Amino acid sequence: MNLAGIDLLAKAPYAEGDVFLGGRWLPAADGRTYPVYDPATGDLIRHVSAAGEEDARAAIGAAESAAAGWRATPPRRRSEILHDTFELMREHTDALARLIVLENGKAYRDAAAEVGYAAEFFRWFAEEAVRIDSSFGDAPAGGYRHVVRRHPVGVTAFVTPWNFPAAMATRKIAPALAAGCPVLLKPAPETPLTALAVAVLLTEAGLPEGLLNVLPTDRAAEVGSAWLGDERVRKFSFTGSTATGRLLLEQAAANVVNVTMELGGNAPFVVCADADVDAAVRGAMDAKMRGGGEVCIAANRFYVHADVAAEFTEKFGAAMVAVRAGSGLAEGVTLGPMINQPAVDKIRDLVADALARGARIAAQGEVPDGPGHFHPATVLVDVPDDARILHEEVFGPVAPLTTFTDEDEMLARANATVHGLASYVYSRDVGRALRLAERLEAGMVGVNRGLLSDPAAPFGGVKQSGLGREGGREGIEAFLETQYIALDWP
Ligand code: ADP
């Protein structure tokens, strides 16, 4: 097993089974640990801490102690630390990418791209840290002044998923620190090592102790409840499934905690009759196959105009068959293993259901023999509207294709979902593409582009895909409170 990425942790006094709490590397309070496995081989990577309620509370205390100092730290200094972290992440791209491949499984190419994306949140929010607006002006009725100021919301707690072990953490950490808030992070149980490595680099960049606390654990509910049940936690940001998000929203209600939720998607990918089919195939590969399809904005279902359906199916099928599956670190591999066996079983179930209802496999790639949780790149055609795969998040390398002739009817099908995260439209007519984009119920639309994510743009969903936005000018808002002062003088 290639453990090169773990060397990053050797930069800190990290010992196997430690949490990062109050600037120190310590075992969990009750000393418990759990194993993390490599999804490409099933081999044990390391044991990490199984933090519990006591650690969760201690982390709140550490964050609370650091809050006043950080709030008083000049924004320029906060910005410099974030910028230095950006540089350090870039410098250590290879080691971070290897760590991501090791615990998540994705292809090295995707992991390296993730490190770039994750690092950019530090650059973007380093730039935003010094541009937090306040205002001072006359009350419209005259006679007194309106002062509107922004201040950090306070201790913030994050729960993140395994599909982007670095980026889902930095997308939250960077704006929170930029705004002046201390951070508590519970990474996904499957991918805690990358989050610990990010903590190492932030520390090296000069982040004072207590401002980032990382608690790896397989006792997610215990840590989540301890944070949401404590009134010192003022902001909660979650990325994960809609089901878990709903549960956490209920818990957040008790203390009326301010929440941001990035939940599941069911993105339609629309190919119009006037699309550049080759560009649409390239976009479909990006939107479907990045991270093996284990991406919440992944194209989940395809609506292809009947006039170009044969050409699109043939070219897309050829591209999918050419996908090389294997260990993410092997030369030329573009599809790594899925995160675990239940993930593969769920994808297989969705494919079996579609086939039982009349769908056909138009193209399928190969997967290596032996261990590892692999699923082949697959294109399904003739998928009927009632197939589960059109209504549930696939989270894997399977593309169900359907056709359309009427735009309104296609839009009705595309919008018939409780989700509304991303969607994609391919058309050479920008007027048509924009008209469709505006009518698609989604927080984000890629027009003639299969890659949407950009730290400088607001990421987030409508309907049951979430609440709030991350990245862009909007991203820092989640960590700022507005205070209005009516100012008069005697
Ligand atoms: P997935 O199926 O991808 O694991 P989840 O939404 O369950 O999706 O997981 C996303 C994150 O939410 C992970 O960090 C996981 O540990 C965490 N999580 C799951 N259940 C809970 C819970 N009850 N309370 C707090 N965090 C949870």
Boltz pocket constraint, residues with backbone or C-beta under 6 A from the ligand:
constraints:
  - pocket:
      binder: B
      contacts: [[A, 159], [A, 160], [A, 161], [A, 162], [A, 186], [A, 187], [A, 188], [A, 189], [A, 217], [A, 220], [A, 221], [A, 222], [A, 223], [A, 224], [A, 225], [A, 239], [A, 240], [A, 241], [A, 242], [A, 244], [A, 245], [A, 247], [A, 248]]
      max_distance: 6.0
